[in-house]
Amino acid sequence: MRKAGLTTDRPSRFVRRAPAAAIGVGAALIALAPGCGAPDTRARKPDTIIVRDTPEILRDTIGAQTTVQGMDEILVSGYGLVVGLNGTGGGDVPSAVRAVMEREMTLMGVGKEIGPFRNVTPGELLADRNTAVVIVSAMIPPGSPVGTRFDVVVESLPGSATSSLEGGRLYTTRLFRGMIRPAAPATQPHAEAKGQIFINPFADPAQHGQDSVNRTEGRVLNGGSVIGSSRVVLNLDAPSHTRSRAIAEAINNRFQRARGEADAARGMSEDLVELDIPSAWRNEPDRFISLVRHTRVNQSFPVQAAEQFARGLVDAPELSNELSLCLQALGPVAIPAVRRLYEHPELRPRLAAVEAGAALGDLAARPYLEEMASTGAPALRAKSIRLMGGLGQDPKIDMFLRDLVSAPEVDIRIAAYEALDKRGDPWVERRAMGDKFVLHSVPSSQPMVYVTLQRVPKIVVFGAGLEVRRPVFATAWGDRLMISAQTESDPRIRVYYRDFRSGNATTAEVQPGVADLVEYFAHKTTPEEPAPGLDLSYSEVVGALAQILKAGGIGAMFVPETDRLALDLIRSRQFDSDDERPELMTDKDNAAETEASPEREETIKPATDSKPPAAAEPAPPAKKQYVVPVAPPAAPAKPKS
């Protein structure tokens, strides 16, 4: 049995083999160690020997001398209450679950003197057909610190009378480690979840019971929040107080804490170092751990170490990923060494150096990233664009990315938008639709509507001043939603909507801009914000847009996030299997790549039994619609063979 560490499957001149006798002794001793099949953060027995087949150049890194524990995904779950249903809930809650729910509801303020449920008891609320008890579950990313957001899955109790969660909102729910059980002993909650239920947006919400869409399961996008810390530790191969202290100091020197934060690492014993993921790395815990594992224990002579790692990129290109991380772990002191490889003739060392430089914030990497983003293979282009999003302030980067939001390739357009958004560029106009979703508008010569179906819910409108076509008459959801304009010169469009829950009909005149229409769909009229609006949920707004596009009311391409993710997978496979330098691709190769572009695909297989919106012809140049219905939890769809 061998502990996982920094290893390589290919031999290198840097590899120093351990003697066979030592390996045999180590294997025998490890085989005798109890519980070696599961993570154990207890002190290791002093006679346990860890044998790693580690390249020589990586021997002084933390990952070559420790094992990371606590980086597994964490299953959390709990019983929750969905409110705001249209009589599709159920009061048939098993007695054991009812006892748990009444206790949780009391803790959350139900029946108290203040709050939205101050005039009702927990028992009365559970019996209401407009509420439903649900099971809430999620897999929290490994090492997630307090405050990390994540998606949660919501499903009705097995055998309950709940027929649909459409239009519901999850009341604040405490989530505990493991799968919830009514009689489980009381523990501290690890996370909380709340928010609007997201159901398949491409299904008519009024067709409950008339189609095959499962409406008893949904998601709350970005609705979970970690409230309990996860213990991530480094278990030293060879117990030593001196080395434990040296490892903690190396980590703290590289990852400086923010004001008021604890150190990133603490030596707990001779064989344990505990990690606290800094707030700056809250959204990238995996990357933080990767950099920690590639940090040198011996912090002396960092310039010489950078030169050694840079030479290693050339001499052992099979270690390019590991050595790039080692250079990044050194910090800005490594920039001069990586700069000398930006123009190296071999692809792998050059890419590893440019990636390291970009991660270290070296603006000198900009022209090389621009070159790869312009002429590289599609997967390399998108990756280069994302790296540019993390570089420091430079107007040249912003201008380059602004041009790419009009690129003919869908994934390049989206990658450029995401990089601009990450950089906070004012080119991207941002509007918050309450707590439902955010609406972004991006000037582009390629009209497109991009919607996210996981994490932060977003609708992104590509196209300067993209408007609904006029004249127009488009209907959706069995004529419950209609938009119309009589002539091309009409300054506004008329919107008719009939709520399937109440039967009430609403008619209004709205500005023809697509962003204005989205805002009207989502806005909830209140005394504080009296502007008219339909108060549709995020999934309903996405579905309405898809239907209007299908009817030809908007001259733009429609791209759900699942299409982008499927395309990323295709691109990465193409790049991984291609050993040619992408910038040397011939015109014939580029033509073949263009022919294989998903923009030439009519659609991708639907993830549900519901019918996908048909393609609408966009404004010149004509492109086919790119619409994919999804069912939560969404999985990357496969392209047609």
N, C-alpha and C positions, 0 to 999 in steps of 0.2 A: 504494500500500500504506500502510495507516494502522496504527500501533501501537495496541493496545488500551489504553484508559484509562478515566477517569471520564467517561462520555458520557451523553447522553440523546437519545432518538429524537424528542422533541417540542421545538419552539422555545420559548424562554423569554426574558423580558426581560433575564435575566442573561447571555445568550449574546453574545459579542463575536466576530464572524466575522474570520478571518484574511484578508488581502488575497488576491485571486485569483492574483496573480503569485507571492506567497510559496508558495501551495499548489502552483502548477505547478512552481516550482523544487524544492520539497520532494519532490514526487512523482517528479520526474526523478532527483534525487539518490538517493532511496531505491531506485528501480528499478535503479540502477547498483550499489548496495551488494551485495557477494557474500553468499550464504547467508542472505538475509533471510527465508526461509521457515521457519527452524528457530531455536530459542532459542540465543543465543550470549552467553556471559558474558565474552567478551574485550572489551578496550577498544574503544569505538566510534570510528570515524574522525571527526576533528573537523569534516569538512564535511557530516556527516549531519544533516539537519534533521528533527525530529519535529514533525508538525502534529497538534494535537488540537482537536476541536470540543467544548470544555469550557465549561459555564456559568460565567459570571463569578464567581459566589459560591463556586465550587469550585476556582478557579484556584490558591489557595495550599495546597491539600492535597497530600500526598505522592503520591497516586495520579494526580494531574494532571501530575506532573513526572517520573514514573518508570514503569518496566515491571517487574512482578513476574515472576521466573523461578525455576523449581524447584518450582512448585506443581502439577505434573502427577502423576497417580497413578503409582505405581511398581510394575511387575510384578516379583515375586520368585518363585523356584521352586527346587526341589532334589529329590534322590532321598531318600526316607525309608523307614523300616522300621516296618511295623505288626505288633505282637505280640499274643498272646492270642486268636488265631482258633481256630475249632473244626474244624481240618483242612481249611479252605477256602482256604488260601494256596497258593503255588506256588514251587517251587525253580528254575524255568526262567528264570534271569536271564541276559540277554545278557552276553557276556564283558566288553565295554567298561563296561557298567553295574555288573557285579560288581566290577570293579577299583575303581571309584569308591566303591561301597558298602563294600567291605572297608576302604578307607582311612578313610572316614567313621566306620565302626563302631569301628575301632581308636582314633580320636581321641575317641570318646564313651565309651570304657572297656570295650568288649566284649573278653573274653579276658584282662583284667587280674586282679590278685589280689583286688580288691574290686569290689563292685557286683553288680547282679542277674544279669549274664551272665559271672561270673568263671570258670565251669567249662566254657565252650563257646567255640570259635573262631568268628571271623566266618563262615568257610565253612560250618561246621556249622549255624549259626543261619540262614543264607540257605537251606539245603537243607531246613529244617524246614517241614512243611506247616501249621504253626500260625503261620507268619510270612509276610509278603508284602512285596516291594519295591514302592513306590508313587511316583507323581509328586505332589509337594506344591506348590501354587501359590497365590498370593494377589495382590490389588491393594491396596497400602498407600495409605491416604488421603494426599492431598497435604500436604507439609510436616510429616509426623508426626515428632515428636522421639523420642529414645531412651526406651524404656519403653512406647510406645503399643501397645495390644492390638488385635488384629484377627482375623477369621475366616479360615480357610484351607480350600482345597478339596483333597481327597485322592482320587486315582483310581489304579486298578491299571495296571501297565504294559500297553500295547497288545499283544495276542497272548499274554499270559501265561496260565497255568493257574489263576490266582486266580479263584475263583467268587463270593466274598463277603467283604466287610470287616466284616460284622456282628459286634458285640461286641469289635472290636479297639481297640487303643490305639496311637497314633502315638508312636514313640520319638523322643527329641530329634533334630530335623532342622535342619540349617543351610540357610538360604535365601539365594540370591544374586540379584543384579539380572538381569532378563531371563529368557528361557526356558532351562532347563537343557539342556546337551548333554554327553555323556560325555567328549568330547575338548576341551571348552572350557578355555581357560587359567585357571590358578588366580587367584582374586580374593578379596577380603575379604567375608565374609558380611555381609548387611545386616539379617537377621532370623533368628529361631529359631521353631520351632513344635513343639508336643507336646500330647498329650491324647487324650481318648476320642473315637472316631469316632461322629459323629451321622448315623444313617441315618433314612429316612422313618419317623416314629414311629407312623404310622397303618397300618403293615403288620406282620403277624405275623412276627417274626424267624425263626420255625421253618418258614416257608413258602418257604424258599430253593429255587428251581427249580420252584415250583408256582404262582407268580404272575408278573406282568410288571414287578415292581419291580426297578430297577437297584440291586443291592447292591455293585457294584464301584466305586461312587463315593459319597463322603460328605463331611462337613465336620467340622472341629474348631472348635467355637464358642469364640471369644475365645482360641484356642490359639496365635496368633502374637504375637510380641513384637519390636519394633524394637530392634536392638542397634547399628546404624550410623546416624550422623547424616545428614540430608538437607540439602543446601546450598540455602538459599532466599536470593536476592539481589534487591536493587532496582537496576535499571539506569537511571541518570539520563539524561533526554532531552538535557540540555545539560551536558556534563562540566564540573565545577567542584569543586575541593578545598573551597572555602568552603561551597558548598551541600551537598556530601556530608557534611561535618562537621555542618552545621546539621540535616540530616535525621536523622543518627544521634542527635544530642543531643535532638531533639524526641521520638523514639521512646523513648529511655531515660528522659526526664523523665515520660512518660505511663505507661510500663510498668516499674515499679520491680522490680529483681531481688530474689529471695529470697537469704537468707544462703548464701554459698558458690557462687552462680550467676554466670555471666559476664553482661556487659551484653547486653540484647536486640538491640542493633544496633552494628555497627562499620563505620566508613568504611574501606574497603579501598583505594580509589583515587579518582581524580577522577570516575569514573562508576560505581562499584560500592559499595553498602552491603550488608553481609552481615547476615542476621538469625538469631538463635537464639530459638526459640519458648520462652518461659518455662514452667517446670513448671506454673504455675497455669493455663496455657492448653493443656496437653498434650492434653486431650480435645476442644478446640475450635480446632484450628489454622486452619481456614477463617475463623472469626470473628476470631481474632487478626489475620490478614492483612487482613481487611476494615477493622478499626479502624485498623490501621497506614496503610492507603491513604487513610483519611479524616481522618488527623491533620494538623493545620496545620504547615507548615514554620516559619513565624514564630510563635513561642510568646508574643509580647508581647500585652497587652491581651486576655486570655482572656474576661473578662466581656463586653466589647464584641463579641467574636466570637460568643459564645453568643447575644446579643441579635440579631445579624445573621442567624444560622442560624434562630433561632426566627421572625423576620419572614419569612424565606424559605419556611418551611413554609406560611405563609398565602398569600404572594404567588405561589408556584410549587409548588402541591401535587403536580405531576407529579414533583418531585424529593424527595418526602417520605421515601423510603427512604434516599437518599443523605444528606439533611440530618439525619435521625435518627441515622445513624451518625456524622456530624460532631459532633453534640452529645454522643454517647456518648464519642467520642474525646477530647473536651475534659476529661472527668472530672467530679467532683462540682461544679466551679465552674459547670456548665451547669444545675444543678437549678433555681435560681430562674427562669431563662428558660423552661424547659419547663413548670414548674408553672402558669404563666399560660395555658397552652393546654389544660390538662386538661379544661376545660369549653367549649372552642371549638365553635361550632355546626356546623362542617363536619367530616365524618367523618375524612378522610385526615389533616389536620393534627392532629386530636385523637388519633387512633390512633398516629401517629408520635411525638407528644409523650409519651403515656403509655408507649409502648414504650421510649423513651429514658430516661424517669424510672425505670421498673422496672429497666432494665439498669444504671442508676447507683445502684440501691439506695435510691431515694427512697420511704420508707414512706408518704408522702402520696399516692402513686399507688394505694395499696391499695383505697380505696372505688371508684375508677373502674375498676380491674381487676375488682373484685367485680361491679360493675354489668354490665360487658361479659360476664363469665362467667355471669351469671344470665339476661340478656335478649338477648344478641347472637345473631348467626347461629352455627350449630354450629361452623364452622371458626374463627370469632373467639372463641367460648367456650373451645375447647380451647387456643388460643394464649394467651389471657389467663391461663388456669390454669397453664400452663407458665411464664409470666413470673412469676407469684406464687411459684413454687417457688424462684426465685432471689433474692427479697427477703430482707431481714434478719429477725432474730428478732422475731416479733410474735404473741402468742397469738391475736389476732383472725384472722390469716391461717390459722393451724393449725385453728381451730375451723371456719372457713368451708370449708376443704378437706376436713375430716372429714365435713361434711354432704354434700359432693358425691360421696363414694365410694358414696353410696346413690342417686345420680341415676338416673333411668330410662334415660338414654342410655348406651350401652356406652362410647363414646369419651370422654365426660365422666368417667365412673367411672374409667377407666384413667388419663386425664390427671391427675385429682385424686390418685390413688394415686402416680403417678410424681413429682408435685410434693411430696407428703408424704415420699416416700422420699428425694428429693434434699435435703430439709430435715432429714433425720435424725430425723423425728418418731417418738417411741416408740409412737405409735398403730399403726405398722407393726411387727409382730413378725417378727424375722429369725432364720432358722436356716440354717447352712451344712451342706449334705449332702456332707461331705468336699470333694473337689475336683471333684465332678460338677456341682452346681448349687446355687443358693440357694433356700430356701423362705420365702416371705413370707405372713403372715396379716394380713388387713385387716378390722376390724369393718365390716359393711355389712348393710343390710336387703335388698340385692339379691344373692342367692347367685350366685357366678360363679367359674369357674376360668380364669385367664388364663395362657398359657404363651408364653415368648419362643422364637423360632426363629432368632435371630441374636445376635451379640455375647454379653453375659453371659447364660448360661442361667438362667432363673428360672421357678418355678411360684408363682403368686400366688393364694391362696385368699381370695375375698371372702365374708364372712359370719361373724358372731360365733358361734363354736362350731359351724361347719358340720359336720354329721355324715353318715355313711352312713345311708341309710334303713333302718329295721327294722320289721317283718321284711323280710328281703331274701334273694334267691338270684340272684346275677349271675355269669355266666361270660364268659371272654374267651380268645382264642387257641385255639379248638378245645378248650375245657374244660381247658386247661393251667393256667389261673388261675380260681379260684372264690372268691367271698366269700359268706358266709351268716350269717343270724341267725334264730332260730326265732320269737322274739316281740319285740314292741315294747319290752319292758322288759329285754331282754338287755343286760348292761353291756358286753359285748365282741362282736366279730364274729370268725368263724372264717375264716382265709385258707388256701387250699390252692394250692400252686404246684408244677408239675413242670418242671424245667429241661430244655429240649430238647437241650442240649449233653451233659449227663451222664446224663439220665434220672432223676436223683434227685428224690424228691418231699418236700415240706416242708409241714407243717401247724402253724399257730400261732394264738393268740388275740391280737387287737389291739384297742386302744382304738378306738371308733367315729369319732373325729374324723378328718376328711379329711386334715388336716395330719399326724396321727399315722400314718395309713395310708400317706401319701407317704413319711414318714420310714422306715417299716418296709420299703417297697419298695426304697429306696435304700441303706439301711444295710448295711455290710459288717461281719460279726462278726469281731472280732479279740480276742486276749488282753487288749489294752488297753481295748477297748470290746466286752464280751461280750454286749451286748444282741442279741436275734435280729434278723435282717434277710435280705432276698433278694439284696442286692447287684446290683440292676438298674441298667442304664445310664440316662442322662437320657432318651434316646429311648424306651427301654422303659417308664420310669415314665410319660412323657407318653402313650404308646400304651395302657398299662393304664388310666389315668384316663379316656381317651376311650372305651374299651370299657365300663367300668363305668357311665359316664354314658349311653352308648347303651342299656345294659340297664336303665336306670332306677334304678340303685343309689344315685345321688346326685342330689338335687333342686337342680340348679344349671345355669346356662348355661356352655358350654365355648367359649372364645374363643382361638384361636391368634393369634399376632402378625400373621400375614399378613392376617387379617381387619381388624385395627386399621389396618394400613398402607393397605389398599384403601379403607377408610372415610375415612381422612385425605385420600386423593387425591380421592375424591368430594366431600368437604366443601370442600376448597380450590377445586375447580373451580366449585362452586356459589357460593362467596363471591366469587371473582374475576369471575364473570359477573353479579353482582348489585351495581348501583350504589346501591341504596337503603340508607339508614341502617338497620342491622339492628335497632336498638332501637325503630324505628317500624313494624316488621312487624305486620300485622293479625292478629287471631285466626285468620282464614281462612288466612293465610300460614303461621302456626305449625302449624295443623292439617295443611296439606299437607306441611310439613317432617316432622312426626311420621309421616305416612303413608308417606313415603319413607325412613324410618329403616331401617337394615339389620336391626334387630330383627324387622322384618316379612318379611325375606327368609328363605326356608327354608334356603338354603345358598349357597355360592359355588362356581363350577366347580372341580373338583379339579385339582391340578397334576400328578397322576400317574394311571396307569391303575388303581391300586388303589382299592377301594371305600371311600368315606368312612364314618365312623361315623354311624349314623342318629341322628335327633334323639330326645332323651329328654325327657319332660315334666317340667319343674321344678316345685317347690312353688309354691303360689299366691303372687302372681298368675301364671297360666300364661304362659310365653313359649316360643317355639320354640327348639330348639337352634341354635347358630351354630357349626358345626364345619367345618373345612376341612382336608383332607389336603394336605401339601406334600411336595415332593421337593427336596432340596438340589441346587444353590443355589436358595433360594426366591426367587420373583419375585412382586410384588404381584398377587394374583388379581383378575380382573375380575368385577363383579357380573353376575348374570343380566339379560339385556335383557327 
